[in-house]
Amino acid sequence: MGFEFTVSSKELGRIIGRMAPVQAELGAAAASRAAVARGVLKKHRRQGHSRITHTQGLVDHYVWLDDTRGLEAAAAIEYGRNIYRTEVLKMANGKVRKIRVPTGRKTRPVRALRTAFK
């Protein structure tokens, strides 16, 4: 006589996701995607402050475009940024003020992560 266990699909997913062979395969897949993203980023690197990182969570593996300076450069690298021009405004009180106005154009995005996960 054997035992019968009832396991929900969510619990089964957690069990399978934490198995060593599954973790090894996920790690290898994430590492290969990170390598592709690093290659794309390397072609477009200007100052070299941003980098591609691969980290492992409890179950999942993550590939990040990391910019630790905190200047939101990672978003600008991946998606492009607006190009601005400076305009001079003469105020009613006679003072001059310079403002930045978007031109409607964007810089060419690198899309390192998008390319890696196609």
N, C-alpha and C positions, 0 to 999 in steps of 0.2 A: 504494500500500500504506500503510495507516494503522497507528497504534499502538493497542493495546488495554490499558487499565488496569483492574485489579481493585481495587475499593474496597469495604470492608465497610460495613454500614449505620451503624455507629458513626462511622466516618471521614466518611461522607457527611453525617451529621448535624452533625458539627463544621464541615465545609466550608460547608454551607448556613447554619448558625447564625451564622457570622462574616461573612456577606455584608452589604454596606451596606444594601440594601433591607430585609432581614430585621431587622437591628439597628434601623433607623428605625421599623419597625412595632412591634417589641417595646418600644422607648422610648416611642412614642406611647401604646401600651396601658397601660404602667406609669404614665405621667404622668396619664392619665385616671383610673386607679384611685386614684392618690395624691390627686387632686383631690376625688374622692368621699369618701375617708377623711378628708381635711382638713375637709370640710364637716361630716361627722358629729362629728368631734372638737371642732370649733369650737362646736357647739351645747351640748356638755357641759363645756366648759373652765371650770375654777374658778380655778386659780392660774396656769395657762399655762406650766408647766415642760416638758410633753411636747409632741412635735410629730411630724408625719408626714414622713418623708424618702424620697426616691427616689434610689437609687444604681445605677450600672451596673457589673457585673462584667465578666469577660472575654467571656462570651457572654450571660449572663442579666442581667435588670434586677430590682431588689429594691425593695419598698415596705415600710418599717419604721415601727413606732410606737416612736419614740426617746425615751428618758428618760435623759439623760446624768448625772443626779444619782446614779444607782445605787441607788435606794431600792426597786427592783422595782415602781415605780409603773406601768410600762407593762403588766405582767401584771394588776395590779389594775384598771386602766382598761379593758382589753379583756375580762377575764373576771369582774370583780367581786371583792370581797374580803369576808371574814367580818366580821360585826359582833360585837364583844365587849362584855361587861359586866364590871365590876370587883366581885369578891367579897372579903370580909374573912374570913380564917381565923385562929382563935385556936389557936396552937401549944400543945403540952403543956408547954413550958417557960414559958408565959405571954406570949410575944411575939406580936405581931399581924403578919400578913403579908397583903398584898393580891395577888390573882392575877387574871389576865384569863381569862375563860371564854367560849368561843364560844357564841353564842345559837342557832346553827343557821340563822340567816338570813344572807343576803348582800346587799351593795349591788347596785344595778342596774348591770349591765355596759354599757359604751358600745358595744362591738363595732364599732369604726370599721373595722378591717381586714376583718372578716367581711362587713360590709355592702358594702364596696368590691369584694369578689371574689365576690359572689353571681351 
